[in-house]
Amino acid sequence: MKCKFYFGLLVLLVFSLSCTLSGKPTIIDSYINDIGALEVYFCPQEDCEGRLVGFIDSAQISIHCALFEIGLPSVQSKLLEKAELIEVEIITDEQYLKKFNHSFVKPDSWGLMHNKFCIIDGKKVSSGSMNPTINDAHKNNNNLLLVKSPVLAGNYEREFQEMWGGVFKKGEAVLHPKIILNDMPMENYFCPDDHCINQVVEAISQAKQSVYFMTFSFTSREIANALLLAKERGVILKGVMEASQISQYSMYELLKFQGTDVLKDKNKKNMHHKVFIIDNETVVTGSFNPTEGGNKRNDENVLIINDKAVAEKFLDEFSAVYG
């Protein structure tokens, strides 16, 4: 009996090892393992335009982009150049279709298609807060993420295909919300499919030491409440909000009234980040502003990255924006 048991155990071990060595993703504790790389850039101080153009130019098979607005001539030219050689499919928000209206470009139907992502060859994806426009690349505070990850790219491709097929502001939940890229845990969600507000609230609820945030538009009472609950637990809060977006609907006055260290930004243009940095090791970013509109009426994406090195880069950006 013991021999049979050990033989079976050996077969199982060899099978598991062969799956890992085959290069195919493995699932551990609801996370799916993947191998790749993550690059982070900040605009306008880093060459976000050049990085994005180079990323698009690297495509050999296909380019699928969902971009709220496409205003950079260099990006427009590169997409047109690539469309002569490989498959290029672009979705943009209807109000900006006239800026880049070609046979391979489709508009959304209603609400905002507010994403800023491109999938390259089904293996790499760009995300973050930067629209490919002159202001966002060269004047506004933004972040740009370039990620090599077939699993993450697969999530974005699935979302893209829903929209390309005419399904906006709804759809299936994300297939692989939890990924370990190399040794870096990360989460990926889409709005409104995956209830992005809930995901941000959950991330903030885990805070034990600090939450620093940079937000363009912030009107979500649920997320504001999550921050204030964290403050009651002794968590340090610091934030910067875009001055032009502070209105009667903004959470700025509520947070300020409750003693939160929150400032209006000083950029003469826009502070366009949608970022929460939690305990100096977790970063929430993407296209999603903490608003009800972003949660329910827009097509958006969120990345939650658990990595101290990435968080340190965002903390440096926060320090520069906070002043």
VENZITA-V52424 format. One record per run of one state. SS is the DSSP state (A for helix, B for strand, O for the rest). FROM is the first residue (numbers start at 1). TO is the last residue. If there is no record, write none. Layout:
ss:SS from:FROM to:TO
ss:SS from:FROM to:TO
//
This chain:
ss:O from:1 to:1
ss:A from:2 to:21
ss:O from:22 to:26
ss:B from:27 to:28
ss:O from:29 to:30
ss:B from:31 to:34
ss:O from:35 to:36
ss:B from:37 to:43
ss:O from:44 to:47
ss:A from:48 to:57
ss:O from:58 to:61
ss:B from:62 to:67
ss:O from:68 to:69
ss:B from:70 to:70
ss:O from:71 to:72
ss:A from:73 to:83
ss:O from:84 to:86
ss:B from:87 to:92
ss:O from:93 to:93
ss:A from:94 to:99
ss:O from:100 to:104
ss:B from:105 to:107
ss:O from:108 to:111
ss:B from:112 to:113
ss:O from:114 to:115
ss:B from:116 to:120
ss:O from:121 to:123
ss:B from:124 to:128
ss:O from:129 to:131
ss:B from:132 to:132
ss:O from:133 to:133
ss:A from:134 to:138
ss:O from:139 to:140
ss:B from:141 to:148
ss:O from:149 to:149
ss:A from:150 to:164
ss:O from:165 to:177
ss:B from:178 to:181
ss:O from:182 to:183
ss:B from:184 to:191
ss:O from:192 to:195
ss:A from:196 to:205
ss:O from:206 to:209
ss:B from:210 to:215
ss:O from:216 to:217
ss:B from:218 to:218
ss:O from:219 to:220
ss:A from:221 to:232
ss:O from:233 to:235
ss:B from:236 to:241
ss:O from:242 to:242
ss:A from:243 to:245
ss:O from:246 to:251
ss:A from:252 to:257
ss:O from:258 to:260
ss:B from:261 to:264
ss:O from:265 to:270
ss:B from:271 to:271
ss:O from:272 to:273
ss:B from:274 to:278
ss:O from:279 to:281
ss:B from:282 to:286
ss:O from:287 to:289
ss:B from:290 to:290
ss:O from:291 to:291
ss:A from:292 to:296
ss:O from:297 to:297
ss:B from:298 to:306
ss:O from:307 to:307
ss:A from:308 to:322
ss:O from:323 to:323
//
